[in-house]
Amino acid sequence: MTWHRIDETPDEGRVRTAVVDGRTLALSRCGGRVGALDNHCPHQGGPLGEGSIENGLLRCPWHGYDYDPLTGRPPEGFSDAPPAYAVEERADGTYVELPDPAPRPRSVADVLVETLVAWGVDTVFGMVGHSNLGFAEALRRAEERGELRYVGIRHEGAAAFAASAYGKLTGRPAACFAIAGPGSTNLLTGLYDARLDGAPVLAISGQVPSSVLGRGAFQDVDLSAVFRDVAVSTVTVHAGSDHAELAASAVKHAVDGRGVAHLVLPDEVQDLPSSAPAGTPDGRRADLATAPAPASVDAAVARLRAARRPVLVVGQGARGAADEVRALAERLGAPVLTTFRAKGLVPDTHPLGAGVLGRSGTPVASWLMNESDLLLVVGASFSNHTGIAPYKPIVQVDDAPEAIGRFHAVDVGVLGDAAVALRAIGAGLGAVPAVDQRGDVAARWAIWRAEKARRARDDRGRGVASAAVFAALSAHCPADAVIAVDVGNHAYSFGRYFESAGQPVLMSGYLGSIGFGYPAAMGAWAACPERPIVAVTGDGGFGQYLAELTTAVKYGIGVKHVLLDNGALGKISKEQLAGRLPVWQTSLVNPDFTAYARLCGATGIPVHRADELDDGMKELFAADGPALLHVHADGELV
C-alpha cells in the first residue's frame, strides 16, 4: 500500500472523479470528512464520481444505488460494495492509501498484437473506445516497446483510407481499428477502396461482450455479416480460439489475397490471460514472383518481333517492375503510357515517357496509342476510364488469371509476375524491327506543353487556372515525394497537367471515393516518413475529413496539401451539364481554409492569383510540419 497526495478535494456534500496514480476514484466530502471509493459501481461499472450526495449517501448516476461515501457500504440487502480506501487529511494536504498496482498479465490481445508485429504490421490507424480497450492496451504496450506506431484519427473512415493507401504504396498491410457498431461500419468505405484496388489491409473491430451478442444489446451488430462482402476473410476471435493463428492467418489472407482481412474481438476475450506464443511468418509465405509459361512468352515475343510501332501500357500492377518496363521500352524504342494509378512509374521527363492514358490523361498518350500497331499491357485493369483500345492487337501481362481478358479477348495472355515476365520476354526478343519512337514522343510533348502554357496563362479574374497550379507543382514538387490525389475535377487536371519526375501517385481507383486524398497522405507518411508527402484535393473531398488536419498536427505528419477551392462539386456540375440537366445543389459553403489550417496549428498559405503560386509553393515545401496551400481556383479553367 502507498499513500498518494490528492491535489484537489470536493466541497461539502459534493462528489467528483479524481485520477490518482493512474486509477480513477470517486472522491466525496460528507460531514466534513473526505471519502475515496473505487470509481466503478459494482453493478455495471457506472462512474460513481459522476453521481450525487443525497441524504448523506452517494447515489450511482446509472441505476440509483446508494453507497456510504466513506465506507462503500451498499444498500440493505446487497453485499456488492465498491472498494473504499483510507483517507488522511494532513497539514500539507489530503492523502489516500491505494494498493500498489499488480502487473497486468499478458492477455489474448497481447498475443494478437505480438503476432501482427511479427508478421510485419507496424502501423495502426484507429479510434480507441469502450469495446476495444483491451486491444488498445496491448497496442499501447507494443508502441511503448517501439514495435509499432499508432495514429489516433478523428473518423474511422480516415483510418481505413490511410490503411488502404499504406497497402497500395508498400504491398504490406497496415491495420485500421474501431469499436463495435458504428465505429466499425464507418470503416467500410475505405475498406471497399482497398478491396477494389487490391490493397492489403487488416481491419480490427471491437465487439460487444459475447454474453449479450445477438440479443439486441447496445451497438450489437453482426460484424462478420456486415464485413463479409468487403473482406477476403472475417473471423471472430473466441475464448477457446487459437488466437495467434487467427492473427497470423488474417495477415496472410490480406497479403496473399490482396484485400481486407477482418478480425472481430468480443470485449471480454481481449483481456483473457494467455501464455500462448506469438505466431511468426516463418515457413508461411510463398514467393509470389511466379514465372509465366514458356509458350505464352514465345507468343508475346513473336508479336513484338512483328510489330513496327509497339507501345507499352502499364498499370499499378507493374509498380514493382519499373526497371524492367524501362529496359524493355528502351530496347524497343517504344513509348510507355500509364494508367492514372501508375502515373510516375516512368517519369514524364524520360524520352519514352508519354504520360497518362485516358480521361485523366494527355493527348501525347492517346496519339501514340492510336498510331501503334501493338499494345503490350502490363498490370493494368482495362478500366473504361483508361480507354485501352480493344481494337488494337494486345499482349497482356498480369499475375492474376481473372485479369487476363477480363473485359474482352486479347491476342496473347501472359500469366506471371510483371518483372519476371518482362525479363523473360526481353531475353527472347533478339533483334527487333520496331521504329524508335523517341522523336514522336518529343514532338507530341512539345505540342502539348505549348498548349498547357497557353492554358496556364488563362485568367478570367475568378481564380487560378488548374494548368497554372500544376505547372507550379511540377516545378516545385520534390522528385522523391509521394502524391495522394482525391477525386474530382482537380484529379483530372492533375493527370493532364502535372509532369511527373517519377513520384508515385495514390488514388481511389475503382471505387473513386471522394475524401480519399488527405487520409491517404497520412497513410503514405506512415509508410514512408522519410519522404515528402503531398496531398492534392478539392474543397469537396477535403471537406469530408477536415478534422484530420488536427491529427496531422498532433502527430507531426508533415503533409504538404495543395487544396483547389472552387466552391463547388465541380465534377458533378459538369456531369449534370453533360446530361443536359441544370446544375443543382453542387455549390459549397466553405470556411477560409487558410485560417482553418492556422487555427488547427498548421501552416496556411493563401493563393488568389497565378502570380502568387511560385512563392506559395516555395513556402509550402519549406514549411515545418503540416501545411496547406489554399488555391482559390477557377472552376471553369480545369
Long-range contacts (C-beta under 8 A, 24 or more apart in sequence): 1-97, 1-98, 1-99, 1-100, 2-97, 2-98, 2-100, 3-88, 3-95, 3-96, 3-97, 4-95, 4-96, 4-97, 4-98, 5-92, 5-93, 5-94, 5-95, 6-34, 6-36, 6-93, 6-94, 6-95, 6-96, 7-93, 9-34, 9-94, 10-34, 13-53, 14-53, 15-48, 15-49, 15-51, 15-52, 15-53, 15-58, 15-69, 16-49, 17-47, 17-49, 17-50, 18-49, 20-96, 20-98, 21-98, 21-101, 22-101, 23-98, 23-101, 24-49, 25-49, 25-85, 25-96, 26-51, 26-58, 26-69, 26-82, 28-53, 28-58, 28-69, 28-70, 30-56, 30-69, 30-70, 31-56, 33-70, 33-87, 34-87, 34-89, 34-94, 35-68, 35-69, 35-70, 35-71, 35-84, 35-87, 36-84, 36-85, 36-86, 36-87, 36-96, 37-67, 37-69, 37-72, 37-82, 37-83, 37-84, 37-85, 38-72, 38-82, 38-83, 38-84, 38-85, 39-82, 40-82, 41-65, 41-82, 42-74, 42-80, 42-81, 42-82, 43-80, 48-82, 104-137, 105-273, 106-273, 106-274, 106-275, 107-134, 107-137, 107-138, 107-270, 107-271, 107-272, 107-273, 107-274, 108-134, 108-237, 108-239, 108-243, 108-269, 108-270, 108-271, 108-272, 108-273, 108-274, 109-134, 109-135, 109-137, 109-138, 109-265, 109-270, 109-271, 110-138, 110-141, 110-274, 111-243, 111-244, 111-247, 111-274, 111-276, 111-277, 111-278, 112-138, 112-237, 112-243, 112-244, 112-246, 112-247, 112-263, 112-265, 113-138, 113-139, 113-141, 113-142, 113-148, 114-142, 114-244, 114-278, 115-243, 115-244, 115-247, 115-248, 115-251, 115-278, 115-279, 115-280, 116-148, 116-175, 116-202, 116-247, 116-251, 117-142, 117-147, 117-148, 117-278, 118-278, 118-279, 118-280, 118-281, 119-247, 119-248, 119-251, 119-252, 119-279, 119-280, 119-281, 120-172, 120-173, 120-251, 120-281, 121-148, 121-172, 121-173, 121-174, 121-175, 121-202, 121-251, 122-147, 122-148, 122-149, 122-174, 123-148, 123-149, 123-150, 123-151, 123-163, 123-166, 123-174, 123-175, 123-526, 123-527, 124-148, 124-149, 124-150, 124-151, 124-174, 124-175, 124-176, 124-177, 124-204, 125-151, 125-153, 125-158, 125-159, 125-160, 125-162, 125-163, 125-174, 125-175, 125-176, 125-177, 125-522, 125-523, 125-526, 126-150, 126-151, 126-152, 126-153, 126-156, 126-159, 126-175, 126-176, 126-177, 126-178, 126-204, 127-152, 127-153, 127-154, 127-155, 127-156, 127-159, 127-177, 127-178, 127-179, 127-183, 128-152, 129-178, 129-179, 129-183, 129-206, 130-179, 130-206, 130-267, 131-179, 131-180, 131-181, 131-206, 131-207, 131-208, 131-219, 131-267, 132-177, 132-178, 132-179, 132-180, 132-183, 132-204, 132-205, 132-206, 132-265, 132-267, 132-270, 133-206, 133-267, 133-270, 134-265, 134-267, 134-269, 134-270, 134-271, 135-177, 135-204, 135-206, 135-265, 135-270, 136-177, 138-270, 139-177, 149-526, 151-522, 151-526, 151-551, 151-555, 151-557, 152-551, 152-554, 153-519, 153-522, 153-548, 153-551, 154-545, 154-547, 154-548, 154-550, 154-551, 155-186, 155-545, 155-547, 155-548, 156-183, 156-184, 156-186, 156-187, 157-186, 157-187, 157-189, 157-190, 157-515, 157-519, 157-544, 157-545, 158-190, 158-518, 158-519, 158-522, 158-545, 158-548, 158-551, 159-187, 159-190, 159-519, 160-186, 160-187, 160-188, 160-189, 160-190, 160-191, 160-193, 160-194, 160-201, 160-203, 161-189, 161-190, 161-193, 161-508, 161-513, 161-515, 161-516, 161-519, 161-520, 161-523, 161-545, 162-190, 162-519, 162-520, 162-522, 162-523, 162-526, 163-190, 163-194, 163-201, 163-202, 163-203, 163-523, 164-190, 164-191, 164-193, 164-194, 164-197, 164-199, 164-201, 164-520, 164-523, 165-199, 165-484, 165-506, 165-516, 165-519, 165-520, 165-521, 165-522, 165-523, 165-524, 165-527, 166-201, 166-523, 166-524, 166-526, 166-527, 167-194, 167-199, 167-200, 167-201, 167-254, 168-194, 168-197, 168-199, 168-316, 168-506, 169-482, 169-504, 169-506, 169-523, 169-524, 169-527, 169-528, 170-527, 171-200, 171-255, 171-320, 172-200, 172-255, 173-200, 173-201, 173-202, 173-251, 173-254, 173-255, 173-261, 174-201, 174-202, 174-523, 174-526, 174-527, 175-201, 175-202, 175-203, 175-204, 176-201, 176-202, 176-203, 176-204, 177-203, 177-204, 178-203, 178-204, 178-205, 178-206, 179-205, 179-206, 179-219, 180-205, 180-206, 180-207, 180-208, 180-219, 180-220, 180-221, 180-223, 180-267, 181-208, 181-218, 181-219, 181-220, 181-221, 182-219, 184-221, 184-223, 184-226, 184-227, 185-221, 185-226, 188-226, 188-227, 188-230, 189-511, 189-513, 189-515, 190-513, 190-516, 190-519, 191-227, 191-230, 191-231, 191-260, 192-230, 192-511, 192-513, 193-508, 193-511, 193-513, 193-516, 194-259, 194-260, 195-230, 195-231, 195-259, 195-260, 196-509, 196-510, 196-511, 197-316, 197-341, 197-508, 197-509, 197-510, 197-511, 198-258, 198-259, 198-316, 199-258, 199-259, 200-254, 200-255, 200-257, 200-258, 200-259, 200-261, 201-254, 201-259, 201-260, 201-261, 202-250, 202-251, 202-254, 202-260, 202-261, 202-262, 202-263, 203-227, 203-231, 203-260, 203-261, 203-262, 203-263, 204-262, 204-263, 204-265, 205-262, 205-263, 205-264, 205-265, 206-265, 206-267, 206-270, 207-236, 207-264, 207-265, 207-266, 207-267, 208-266, 208-267, 209-266, 209-267, 209-268, 210-238, 210-239, 210-266, 210-268, 210-269, 211-268, 213-266, 223-262, 223-264, 224-262, 224-264, 227-260, 227-262, 230-260, 230-262, 231-259, 231-260, 231-261, 231-262, 232-257, 232-259, 232-260, 232-261, 233-257, 233-261, 233-262, 234-261, 234-262, 234-263, 234-264, 235-262, 235-263, 235-264, 236-263, 236-264, 236-265, 236-266, 237-263, 237-264, 237-265, 237-266, 237-269, 238-266, 238-269, 239-268, 239-269, 239-272, 242-276, 243-274, 243-276, 244-276, 244-277, 244-278, 244-279, 245-279, 247-279, 248-279, 248-280, 248-281, 248-284, 251-281, 252-281, 252-284, 252-285, 255-285, 256-285, 256-286, 256-288, 288-399, 288-417, 289-417, 289-419, 289-420, 290-399, 290-415, 290-416, 290-417, 290-420, 291-416, 291-417, 291-420, 291-421, 291-424, 292-397, 292-414, 292-415, 292-416, 292-420, 292-421, 292-424, 293-415, 293-416, 296-412, 296-413, 296-414, 296-415, 296-416, 297-414, 297-421, 297-424, 297-425, 297-428, 298-428, 299-395, 299-412, 299-414, 300-376, 300-395, 300-397, 300-412, 300-414, 300-425, 301-425, 301-428, 301-429, 303-374, 303-393, 303-395, 303-411, 303-412, 304-332, 304-374, 304-376, 304-395, 304-425, 304-429, 304-432, 304-434, 305-429, 305-430, 305-432, 305-433, 306-374, 307-373, 307-374, 307-393, 307-434, 308-373, 308-433, 308-434, 308-435, 309-334, 309-371, 309-372, 309-373, 309-374, 309-434, 309-435, 309-437, 310-334, 310-372, 310-373, 310-374, 310-375, 310-376, 310-434, 311-335, 311-336, 311-337, 311-354, 311-368, 311-369, 311-372, 311-374, 311-375, 311-376, 311-437, 312-336, 312-337, 312-375, 312-376, 312-377, 312-378, 313-337, 313-338, 313-339, 313-357, 313-369, 313-375, 313-376, 313-377, 313-378, 313-380, 313-386, 313-388, 314-338, 314-339, 314-342, 314-345, 314-346, 314-377, 314-378, 314-379, 314-380, 315-339, 315-341, 315-342, 315-377, 315-378, 315-379, 315-380, 315-381, 315-386, 316-341, 316-342, 316-379, 316-380, 316-381, 316-509, 317-378, 317-379, 317-380, 317-381, 317-398, 317-399, 317-403, 317-418, 318-342, 318-345, 318-378, 318-379, 318-380, 318-418, 319-345, 319-379, 319-504, 320-417, 320-418, 320-419, 321-378, 321-379, 321-417, 321-418, 321-419, 321-422, 322-346, 323-419, 324-418, 324-419, 324-422, 324-423, 324-426, 325-378, 325-418, 325-422, 326-350, 326-352, 327-422, 327-426, 328-376, 328-422, 328-425, 328-426, 331-426, 331-429, 331-432, 332-432, 332-434, 333-434, 333-435, 333-436, 333-437, 333-438, 334-376, 334-434, 334-437, 335-365, 335-368, 335-437, 335-440, 335-441, 337-361, 337-365, 337-368, 337-369, 338-365, 339-380, 339-381, 339-383, 339-386, 340-385, 340-386, 340-491, 340-495, 340-505, 340-507, 340-509, 341-505, 341-507, 341-509, 342-379, 342-380, 342-505, 343-495, 343-498, 343-500, 343-505, 344-483, 344-500, 344-501, 344-502, 344-503, 344-504, 344-505, 345-502, 345-504, 346-502, 347-500, 347-501, 347-502, 348-445, 348-499, 348-500, 348-501, 349-499, 349-501, 351-438, 351-441, 351-442, 352-437, 352-438, 352-441, 353-441, 353-500, 354-441, 354-444, 355-499, 355-500, 356-495, 356-496, 357-386, 357-387, 357-388, 358-383, 358-385, 358-386, 358-387, 358-495, 359-385, 359-386, 359-387, 359-492, 360-385, 360-491, 360-492, 360-494, 360-495, 360-496, 361-386, 361-495, 361-496, 362-448, 362-495, 362-496, 363-444, 363-447, 363-448, 364-441, 364-444, 364-445, 364-448, 367-444, 368-437, 368-440, 368-441, 368-444, 371-440, 377-410, 378-418, 378-421, 378-422, 379-418, 381-406, 381-509, 381-510, 382-406, 382-407, 382-408, 383-509, 383-510, 397-421, 397-422, 397-425, 452-496, 452-497, 455-497, 455-637, 456-610, 457-610, 458-637, 459-609, 459-610, 460-634, 460-636, 460-637, 462-634, 462-636, 463-566, 463-608, 463-631, 463-632, 463-633, 463-634, 463-635, 463-637, 464-607, 464-608, 464-609, 464-610, 464-613, 464-631, 464-632, 464-633, 464-634, 464-637, 465-610, 465-633, 465-634, 465-637, 466-490, 466-493, 466-497, 466-564, 466-633, 466-634, 466-637, 466-638, 467-493, 467-497, 467-637, 468-610, 468-613, 469-493, 469-497, 469-562, 469-564, 469-613, 469-631, 469-633, 470-494, 470-496, 470-497, 470-498, 471-497, 472-613, 472-614, 472-616, 472-617, 473-498, 473-534, 473-536, 473-562, 473-617, 474-498, 474-499, 474-500, 475-614, 475-617, 476-614, 476-617, 476-618, 476-620, 476-621, 477-501, 477-503, 477-532, 477-534, 477-621, 478-503, 478-532, 478-621, 479-503, 480-531, 480-532, 481-531, 481-532, 481-533, 481-534, 482-506, 482-521, 482-524, 482-527, 482-528, 482-531, 482-532, 482-533, 482-534, 483-534, 483-535, 483-536, 484-516, 484-517, 484-518, 484-520, 484-521, 484-523, 484-524, 484-533, 484-534, 484-535, 484-536, 485-517, 485-535, 485-536, 485-537, 486-514, 486-515, 486-516, 486-517, 486-518, 486-535, 486-536, 486-537, 486-538, 486-541, 486-542, 487-512, 487-513, 487-514, 487-515, 487-516, 487-517, 487-541, 487-571, 488-514, 488-537, 488-538, 488-540, 488-541, 488-569, 488-570, 488-571, 489-538, 489-564, 489-566, 489-570, 489-571, 489-574, 489-635, 489-638, 490-536, 490-537, 490-538, 490-564, 490-633, 490-638, 491-536, 491-538, 492-571, 492-638, 493-564, 493-638, 494-536, 503-534, 514-540, 514-541, 514-544, 515-541, 515-544, 515-545, 516-541, 517-541, 517-542, 518-542, 518-545, 518-548, 518-549, 518-559, 518-561, 519-545, 519-548, 521-557, 521-559, 521-561, 522-548, 522-551, 522-552, 522-557, 522-559, 525-557, 525-558, 525-559, 532-558, 532-560, 532-621, 533-557, 533-558, 533-559, 533-560, 534-559, 534-560, 534-561, 534-562, 535-559, 535-560, 535-561, 535-562, 536-561, 536-562, 536-564, 537-561, 537-562, 537-563, 537-564, 538-563, 538-564, 538-565, 538-566, 538-570, 539-563, 539-564, 539-565, 539-566, 539-567, 539-568, 539-588, 539-590, 539-593, 540-568, 540-569, 540-570, 540-588, 542-593, 543-588, 543-590, 546-596, 549-596, 549-597, 549-600, 549-602, 549-626, 549-628, 550-600, 550-601, 552-602, 552-625, 552-626, 553-600, 553-601, 553-602, 553-625, 553-626, 556-625, 557-625, 557-626, 558-623, 558-624, 558-625, 558-626, 558-627, 559-626, 559-627, 560-620, 560-621, 560-623, 560-626, 560-627, 560-629, 561-626, 561-627, 561-628, 561-629, 562-620, 562-629, 562-631, 563-593, 563-628, 563-629, 563-630, 563-631, 564-631, 564-633, 565-590, 565-593, 565-630, 565-631, 565-632, 565-633, 566-633, 566-634, 566-635, 567-635, 568-635, 570-635, 570-638, 573-635, 592-630, 593-628, 593-630, 594-628, 594-630, 597-626, 597-627, 597-628, 597-630, 602-626, 602-627, 602-628, 603-627, 603-628, 604-628, 604-630, 605-629, 605-630, 606-630, 606-632, 607-631, 607-632, 608-632
